[in-house]
């Protein structure tokens, strides 16, 4: 499995963000919130974004550090979602919710739990074939 995080796997368009935040579902675990949306498409793909609100962390250095950690953990563990990918695309945004800084290990444990929960929801959401 390729462990890169190319541009085509990133959520960039405002329309995609609006779609996730209006029609998507949310999962909360500890200091992270995951908004996700399953979309029917001919070419299934996973698109992800990571956000840290400026209201929670005033300094851009801290926001960028937290986003960098989240991207790295996702990049190393994205195979969890790619294994079950079939006929639906997945759009996900991870939002950091707390004011405190967290370590790599703390972030990894929380992000992995959310990835596994999204993967379970995805496999349960797929239509079963007769």
C-alpha positions in Angstrom: 0.0 0.0 0.0 1.3 3.4 -1.0 1.9 5.5 2.2 1.8 8.9 0.5 -0.8 11.6 0.8 -1.2 13.1 -2.6 -3.2 16.2 -3.5 -6.0 14.1 -5.1 -6.7 12.6 -1.7 -7.2 16.0 0.0 -10.4 17.9 0.4 -9.8 21.3 -1.2 -13.0 22.6 -2.7 -15.4 24.8 -0.7 -18.3 22.9 -2.2 -17.0 19.6 -0.8 -16.5 21.1 2.7 -20.0 22.6 2.6 -21.4 19.2 1.6 -19.7 17.4 4.5 -20.8 20.0 7.1 -24.4 20.1 5.9 -25.2 16.5 5.0 -22.4 14.6 6.8 -22.5 12.7 10.0 -20.2 13.3 13.0 -18.2 11.1 15.3 -16.6 12.5 18.5 -13.8 10.8 20.4 -11.8 12.6 23.1 -10.4 15.8 21.6 -11.1 15.0 17.9 -14.3 15.2 15.8 -14.6 13.5 12.5 -17.3 14.7 10.0 -17.8 12.1 7.2 -20.0 11.6 4.2 -20.4 8.6 1.9 -21.1 9.5 -1.7 -22.0 7.1 -4.6 -19.6 7.4 -7.4 -18.2 5.4 -10.3 -14.6 5.9 -9.2 -14.6 5.5 -5.4 -12.0 7.7 -3.6 -11.2 8.9 -0.1 -10.7 12.6 0.5 -9.6 14.0 3.8 -9.0 17.4 5.5 -7.6 18.3 8.8 -8.6 21.5 10.7 -7.5 23.2 13.9 -9.6 26.3 14.7 -7.7 29.5 15.2 -10.1 30.2 18.2 -8.6 27.2 20.0 -4.9 27.8 19.0 -4.0 31.4 18.3 -0.5 30.7 17.0 -0.2 29.4 13.5 2.9 27.4 14.5 0.8 25.3 16.9 -2.1 24.8 14.4 0.3 23.7 11.7 2.1 21.3 14.1 -1.2 19.7 15.1 -2.3 19.4 11.5 1.1 17.9 10.5 0.8 15.3 13.2 -2.8 14.4 12.1 -1.7 14.1 8.4 1.3 11.9 9.3 -0.8 9.5 11.4 -3.5 9.3 8.6 -0.8 8.8 6.0 0.6 5.8 7.9 -2.8 4.3 8.6 -4.9 5.1 5.6 -4.8 1.5 4.6 -7.6 0.9 7.2 -10.0 2.7 5.0 -8.6 1.8 1.6 -9.0 -2.0 2.4 -12.8 -1.7 2.5 -13.2 0.9 -0.3 -15.7 -0.4 -2.9 -18.4 1.6 -4.8 -18.8 4.7 -2.5 -16.4 7.6 -2.0 -15.7 8.9 1.5 -15.1 12.5 2.4 -13.7 13.1 5.9 -12.7 16.2 7.9 -10.9 15.8 11.3 -11.4 18.8 13.6 -9.2 19.3 16.7 -11.5 20.5 19.5 -9.4 21.3 22.6 -7.1 24.2 23.7 -4.3 21.9 25.0 -1.4 20.6 22.9 -1.3 16.8 22.7 1.5 14.4 22.0 1.9 12.2 18.9 1.0 9.1 20.8 -2.2 10.6 22.2 -3.2 11.9 18.8 -2.4 8.5 17.2 -4.6 6.6 19.6 -7.6 8.9 19.1 -7.2 9.2 15.3 -7.0 5.4 15.0 -10.2 4.9 17.0 -12.0 7.3 14.7 -10.6 5.7 11.5 -11.8 2.3 12.7 -15.2 3.7 13.6 -15.6 5.3 10.1 -14.4 2.1 8.5 -17.1 0.1 10.5 -19.8 2.6 9.5 -18.7 2.4 5.9 -18.9 -1.4 5.8 -22.3 -1.3 7.5 -23.5 1.4 5.1 -22.7 -0.5 1.9 -25.7 -2.2 0.2 -25.6 -6.0 0.5 -25.6 -8.0 -2.7 -28.2 -10.9 -3.0 
